[in-house]
Amino acid sequence: MQKLLLALLVTIGLSFNAYAAVDLNTASKAELESLKGVGPAKADAIIEYRKKSGGFKSVNDLDNVPGFGEKTVEGLKKEVTVGAAKS
C-alpha cells in the first residue's frame, strides 16, 4: 500500500512539473490552440499579430489582438508567457 501511495504521489508531482506556460512569441498554432478559449481563428490572430508587430512585449499585448477582450486576456495570464521575439 505504501508503494502504491508513493507511486501515485510521484506521478502527480511529475504532472505538475511538466506544465509549462505557452510562449506567445514562439508557440505553434497547435500550442496556442491548446489554451482554454483559443481556437484556430484566435491562434491565427496571435500569429498574425506577432508577425506584424515584431512580437509580444507583454501578455497584456493580447488586448491588441482582434478577438481578445479584457476578460479573455485576464483568463490566459496564468497560461501564457512572453519570451524574446523571433527576429
LINBEL-V214225 format. One record per residue. N is the residue number from 1. RES is the residue in one small letter. PHI is phi as a letter, one per 20 degrees, with the letter a starting at -180 (NA if undefined). NEAR is the number of other ideal C-beta (glycine too) atoms within 10 Angstrom. D_CENTER is the distance of its C-alpha to the mean C-alpha in whole Angstrom. Layout:
n=(N & N)
res=(RES & RES)
phi=(PHI & PHI)
near=(NEAR & NEAR)
d_center=(D_CENTER & D_CENTER)
This chain:
n=(1 & 2 & 3 & 4 & 5 & 6 & 7 & 8 & 9 & 10 & 11 & 12 & 13 & 14 & 15 & 16 & 17 & 18 & 19 & 20 & 21 & 22 & 23 & 24 & 25 & 26 & 27 & 28 & 29 & 30 & 31 & 32 & 33 & 34 & 35 & 36 & 37 & 38 & 39 & 40 & 41 & 42 & 43 & 44 & 45 & 46 & 47 & 48 & 49 & 50 & 51 & 52 & 53 & 54 & 55 & 56 & 57 & 58 & 59 & 60 & 61 & 62 & 63 & 64 & 65 & 66 & 67 & 68 & 69 & 70 & 71 & 72 & 73 & 74 & 75 & 76 & 77 & 78 & 79 & 80 & 81 & 82 & 83 & 84 & 85 & 86 & 87)
res=(m & q & k & l & l & l & a & l & l & v & t & i & g & l & s & f & n & a & y & a & a & v & d & l & n & t & a & s & k & a & e & l & e & s & l & k & g & v & g & p & a & k & a & d & a & i & i & e & y & r & k & k & s & g & g & f & k & s & v & n & d & l & d & n & v & p & g & f & g & e & k & t & v & e & g & l & k & k & e & v & t & v & g & a & a & k & s)
phi=(NA & f & f & f & f & f & f & f & f & f & f & f & f & f & f & f & f & f & f & c & f & e & e & f & e & c & f & f & g & f & f & f & f & f & f & f & n & d & d & g & f & f & f & f & f & f & f & f & f & f & f & f & e & n & o & e & e & b & f & f & f & g & g & e & e & g & n & d & d & g & f & f & f & g & f & e & g & e & d & c & b & c & e & f & f & f & e)
near=(5 & 6 & 7 & 8 & 9 & 10 & 10 & 10 & 10 & 10 & 9 & 10 & 10 & 9 & 9 & 7 & 8 & 7 & 7 & 9 & 16 & 18 & 16 & 27 & 16 & 15 & 22 & 11 & 13 & 9 & 15 & 21 & 17 & 13 & 20 & 8 & 12 & 24 & 11 & 11 & 11 & 20 & 19 & 15 & 17 & 27 & 16 & 12 & 19 & 20 & 10 & 8 & 13 & 12 & 18 & 22 & 12 & 10 & 18 & 13 & 18 & 25 & 12 & 11 & 19 & 11 & 14 & 19 & 10 & 10 & 9 & 17 & 17 & 12 & 13 & 20 & 12 & 9 & 16 & 19 & 17 & 19 & 13 & 9 & 15 & 10 & 5)
d_center=(38 & 37 & 35 & 33 & 32 & 31 & 29 & 27 & 26 & 25 & 23 & 21 & 21 & 19 & 17 & 16 & 16 & 14 & 10 & 8 & 5 & 3 & 6 & 7 & 10 & 10 & 8 & 10 & 11 & 11 & 7 & 6 & 9 & 8 & 6 & 9 & 11 & 9 & 12 & 14 & 15 & 12 & 10 & 14 & 14 & 11 & 13 & 16 & 15 & 14 & 17 & 20 & 19 & 18 & 14 & 13 & 15 & 13 & 10 & 13 & 14 & 11 & 15 & 16 & 15 & 17 & 16 & 14 & 16 & 16 & 15 & 12 & 11 & 12 & 11 & 7 & 8 & 8 & 5 & 3 & 7 & 9 & 11 & 15 & 15 & 16 & 20)
